[in-house]
Amino acid sequence: MKLKLKDFLIPVILAILLIASFSYGKYTGRLECKICPPEEVDFSLFWQTWDLLQEKYVDKTKLNTQEMIYGAISGMVNSLEDPYTVFFKPDETKRFIDDVKGTFEGVGMEVGIREGQVQVIAPLEGTPAQKAGLRAGDKIIMIDGKPTADLTVEEVINLIRGQRGTAVTLTIFRQEWGENRDIKIVRGLIEIPSLKLEIKENNIAYLRIYQFSENAAYDFSGAAVEILNSPAQKIVLDLRDNPGGYLEVAQDIAGWFLKEDSIVALEDKGIGKEKRLFKAEGNTKLSTYPVVVLINGGSASGSEILAGALRDNRGVKLIGETSFGKGSVQELEELREGSSLKITTAKWLTPNGESISEKGLEPDIKIEMTEADYQSGKDPQLDKAIEVLNEMR
């Protein structure tokens, strides 16, 4: 057979185009990254694995290019072993934003990983999780029979989340039980209130903040006005089972209780970087009220920041149990096509420079809630807070 020149040229041209295309993609990719890996970093292992999967994997229907890219990014992020630094696909980004706004479908609880174990940070007020009896510190062993040992926080959330009216079975270990128990929960529409205000014993304002959501600062200002116009002369600030939320909201609320320019928290961005100060900017109108703060193992993030700020600046007593210890700062960075990266950018320190991460805040007066207290509806922590306030003059 006589071969023509074009029979040689066509495959050569195609090869050149493929090489040029890859080189251009690599070049433009490096232009977009601000802190690129060194030129000597070899990505051939990634492409070798990619090629082998495309060539030899038995079920070609599962080779979803976009999902494989998402998986590669997630693997890179997960290698940091930071449960709070997470890559979100577009649908997960929307779900996360809905969560922070305070309305979503599911069971209504905040979860986290502590000492390698998935556990309940806090069941949220009025939700199916709370009504089912879940508590801060409960360890989630399985979800519908699937072990949680090797799952990320987001994978756990995705398994628990679902349409209202559907059910999920959580296998829970609680220290007092000494065994695993299955708890079936029917999912619902979760609408979390910001706070609750009551006047107790005629002169004590009991103010419980459930989370630092978008609406919490506005709702708090309304509650503060009610306190100022009431006979209340002292305040119990209840931050138990408050998993946090927006830092700006916690900072705004702190401004009602502290003198202007008091330090609310220090942001530590790591070695060689100057610490950033977050200061009180509110109207200080509650700064003369005697206050005690209630915390427990479900008090995390923003609630720990607020509690620490009141303790360090005013000597406010913390009553209850050790807080969760989520003392890190996350920012949500938008990525292409609706994806995002929730990334830990700093660690929180209290005004006195104490780290919150992992260890949490120790109460000045430690009082634990027992199984009998929960069953009978007693609240010895709140009782102690009122007792302490009554002793103040």
N, C-alpha and C positions, 0 to 999 in steps of 0.2 A: 504494500500500500504506500502510495506517495503522500507524504505529509506536507501540508502547506505551512508557510510561515505563521499564519494566524493561529494555527493549532498550538504553536509554542507560545505565542504572545498572549493569548487570552488567559491561561492560568497564571502566567507571570504577572500580568497586569492586575488580576484579581488578588494575588498575593501581596503585591505592592500596596494596593488600596486597603487591604485588611490591616497591614502593618501600619500604614499611615493613619488609618482610623483609630487604631489602638493608641498609637503614639500621641495623636491629637487629644484623645480623651484623657490620657494620662497627663498631658501638658496642661489642658484646661482645668483638670481637677486640681493640679498643684497651684494654678493661679487662684482658684477659689479658696483654698485653705490658707489660713493665716499662719498657723504653726505646723508646717508640713513635716512628715518624717524625713530623716536624712536621705539623701539621694542613694546611699548605699543599702538602704533597707530593701530587701528582696521580697516582692509580692508574688513571686512565681509559684510558691506553694499554694496560695489561694487559687490562682488560675489553673494550676495542675489539678487541684481537687474539683474545681468547677467543671473542667473539661471531662474528667472521669465520670462525674455524676451525669453529665449530659450524654456521654457516650454509652455508659454501661448500666445505669440504674434501671432496674427491671420495670418499674411502673412509671412510664413517661408522663402520665396524667398528673403526677404529683410534683413535677418539675415546674413549679410556678416561679418564674424569674423574679417578680416583685417580692414575693414572700421569702425567697432565698436571700435577696439583698437585705430585707428587713431582719432576717435571722442573723446575717453576718454582722449587721450593726448592733443588734441586741447582744450578740456574743462578745463584741468588743467592749460594750458598756458593762456587761455583767462581769467581765474579767477584773473590774475594779473592786468587786465584792462589797459594794456600797448599796444596801437595799433601797436607798432613797435617790440614787441616780439611775434613771430609767428612760429607755427609748420608748416612745409611744407611736404606734401606727395611727393613721388618721382617725379611725373610729375610737381608738383608745384616748386620743387627744380630746375629742369631743366629750367622752365620758368623764375624763378627769376634770375638765372645765365645768361640766354640769355638777359634779360632786362639790366643788368649791363654792358654787353658787347656792348649794343647799337643797337642790331638788333632783331626785333620780329614783330609779326603781331598783329594789334590792331588799336586803334585810336591815340595813342601817347601822353599820358599825365601822369603826376605824381599826385596821389591823396593821401589824408591824412585825419585824423579826428582831428578836432579842435573844442573844446567846445561841444563835443558830436555830431558834424555834419560832414558828409562826404563832402569834398570840393576839388576843383581842386587846387593843389599846383602850378602846372605850365603846360600849354600846351607846348609840345616840338616843336622845330623849324621845320617848313616845313611839319608837320604831319596833318592828317585829322582833329584832334582836333583843331589845330590852325586855319586851313582853315575854319572850321565851326564857328569860332568866340568865342570859349571858352576862358576864362581868369582866371588868378589866383584869387582865392577867390570865384569863382562861387560855389554855393552849389548844390550838386547832390541829388535831392529829390527822384527820382525813376529811375530805369534802366529797360527799356521795361515794364513799369508798375509795377515793383516790388519795394516797398519802401525800402530805404536804412537805415532806422532809427536804426535797430538792427543788421546791418551787420558789419563784421570786414573789415579792409582795403583789405585783401586778397580775401574775398568773393566778394567785390565790383570789384576788378581787374578781377576776374574770370568771372564775369557777363559781363564786358565791353569787355574783350579780346575775340578774335575770328578770324576766317580765313579771309584773305583779300577778298574783294568783297562782304562780308555780311554786313548787317546794324544793328546798335543798336540805340535805341531812348533814349536819356537822358532827364529827366525832371529837368530843371535848374532854380534855383532862384538866381537872381542878384539884389543887393540892389537898383541899379538905375531903374530897371524895376518895383519893388514893386509887382511882381507877378511871378508865375511859367510859364515857356515856354518849350515846347518840341523841342529838337534839334536832328534831325536824322543825323547820321554820318555813312558813309560807311568806313569800316575798310580797312587798307592797310598794305603793308610791311613797317615797320618803321625802317629807317636807319638814326640815329641821328648824325649830324655833331658835332665835338668837339667845333669848334670856327669859328669866322669870323674876318678878319682884313681889315680895310680900313684906308686910310690916308685922313684926313679932314683938310681943310683950310691950306694945305701944310705942317703944322708943328705939327699936332695933330694925334696921332695914336688912332683909335677907335678899341678896341679889345673886342669882345663879346665872352664869354665862355658859351656854352650852357649846358654843364654838365661835371663832372669830371669822364669821362669814362676811360677804359683801354688805349685808344689811346690819351687821352687829353694831357698828359705830353709830349709825343713825338711831337704832333702837336703844342703845345705851344712853344717848343724850336725852331721849325721852324719859327713860327710867331715872336718870340723874335729876332731871327737873322735878319729877314726882317726889324723890327723896328730899330735895331741897324745900319743897312745899308741904312736906309731911311733918309729923311730930318726931320723926326718927332723929336720933342724935348719934347713933353708932351704926356700923355696917359690918355684916358678915358677907364677904365676897367668896362665893362658892365656885371653885374652878375644878371640881372633881369631874372626872370623865370628860373633860374638855380636851379634845385632841389637837387643838390649835386652829390654824387657818392663815389669814393674811397678817403679816407682821405689822403693816401699817395700821391695822385696826387695833391690835394689842397696844401699839405705841400711842395711838389716839386715846384709848381708854386710860392708859397709865397717866396721861396728862391731866386727867380730872383729879387724880389722887396725889400728884407730886407737884412740887414747886417748879416753875418754869425753868427750863434748861437742865433739870436733873437728868442724869444718865439713866436711860431705860435698859440698854444692853450694849455690849461691845461686840463688834463683828470682826472675827479673826480670820483673815484670808490666807494665812499660812506664813511660812518662814520668809523673812525679808520684806514683808508687806506691812504697812502701817495699819493699826487697828482703826476701824471706823466707829465713831460714836453715834448712837441713836439717842436723841434727847426728847424729854417731855415737851410737848408743844400745845397742850390743852389749856383749859381755862382755870385749872387748879381749884375749882369751887368745892371739891370734896376733900381737899388736902388737910383740913382741920378736923375731920371726922375720925374718931378712933376706929380702926379696922382690924379684923383678923381674916385670914385667908384659909380656906379649906382646899387641900390637895389630896390626891391618891395616885395609884398606879396608872390611872387613865388620864392624868393631867400631863399633857405633852406639848412640846413646841411653844406656841404663843402663850399658852397658859403658864408654862414654866418661866418664860421671859417676864410676864407680868408679875407673877408671884415673887420672883427673884428681885425685880426692881423695887417692889414695895418693901420687901425685907431689908434690902441693902440700904435704901434711901431713908426709910422711916422706922426701921426696927419692927415692922409688922410681924406678928407671930404667924407661923405656918402650922396648921393643925391637920392631923390625919395620917397619911402614909406616904412613903417615898414616891416621888413622881416618876414618870416613865423614863426620862432621860433622852429625849430627842432634841439635842442641842445643835442641830445643823441647819444651814440656810440653803434652801433650794430655789432655783429660778427656772421658769419654763421658757425655753428658747424655741421659737418657731422654726421649723425646717420646711423643706420643699413638700408640696402636694398635701399639705395638711398634717404632716407628721410633726413631732416635737421631741425635745429632749429636756426632761426634768433633771437638772444637774446640781449637785451639791457644790456650792461656791465658797462656803465659809462655815465656821463653827461659832456658836453663840457662847458668850461669856456673860455672867451677871455683872452689874456695875462694879462689884468688888474684884472682878477678874476670875471668878470661879467658873469652871467649865461645867456645862449641863450634860454634855454627851455621855451616854451610857449609864452614868451613875445617878443622874437626876438630882432633885432637891430633897434634902432630908428635912422632915418636919421638926419644928421646935418642940411640939408636943405630939408624941406619937400615940395614936389611937387606932386600932384595927377594927374593921367591921367583921363580925363573926357570922357564920352561917345562920345562927339563931337570930341575930339582929336583922338580917335580910328577910328571913321567914316571918318575923313578927312585925316588920315595918319600923323597927326602932332605928334611931340615928344618933349613936353616942358621940360621933364626931361633931355634928351640929350642936348637940347639947353642950359639949365642952366649949365650943366657940361662943355660945351665948353666955355660958358661965364666966369665961375669961373677960368678955366685954362688960358684963355686969360688975366685975371687980375694978374696971377702969373708971377713973374719975376725970 
